[in-house]
Amino acid sequence: LISFNFPVVVDRFVQDPSMFELTEGGMMFTHTLPIASIAPCPQEVPKPLHLDLGGPAVVNQSRCLSVRLPKTLETGADYRLQLRKGARYHPFAGPYAGGDSSEPIKLTGLRPFQFKF
């Protein structure tokens, strides 16, 4: 589950899961994996967005998305999940520019370990 500070349009992410980039690797993060699917978070009901006062709702917006990864995370592997540059996540926002203030979400598979008996 991914939470946002402001509402994003759920429909845009559901229709185009490539708005998120999942990269795999060590220092270089060069291998990009496709996102399997994106859906609204189960505990939050998306709210309709009306672009015109009194007009019909055109999209659903939410502050939470459920992202399904394309595979099980590999043991000891490092991953980054971030919004793709240029993505338009809301009709009132311009293309996402990225930058220093936008930290990617860091994911890892299970870390190798052993029990010493």
Phi, psi and omega in degrees: 000137180239128179256146179241154176288330181230159180297144172238158181277111182301316184302322181295320180287321179296317181286331183225078180300345180288001173295339172256144174246130174248116180246146183238142176149184179269247184289328187269334182047062186262338185269114180263133179248143177286148175281134182292310179194161177227139180217165173295152176295140183297328184273354182236123179276123178300145181258142179290146177248123178256118179281331178244139179302121180081356180280173180289154175291134182256333180212169175250136180239154182204164175256008183216136176230145175258117183252124177261123182283157185286344182202170174289138179294134183283148180302127177075359182275150177251143181223157172229136176240124180211160177289133181291138176298137181092352181294139177252099187269354179203143182295339180267002181246148175281183178299141180293129184260345182076215178115181185292331184281352183253092179284135174290157174279125182264129180236151174219152170284179177303141177277137178299139178208166176210149176265130178261110181258000000 
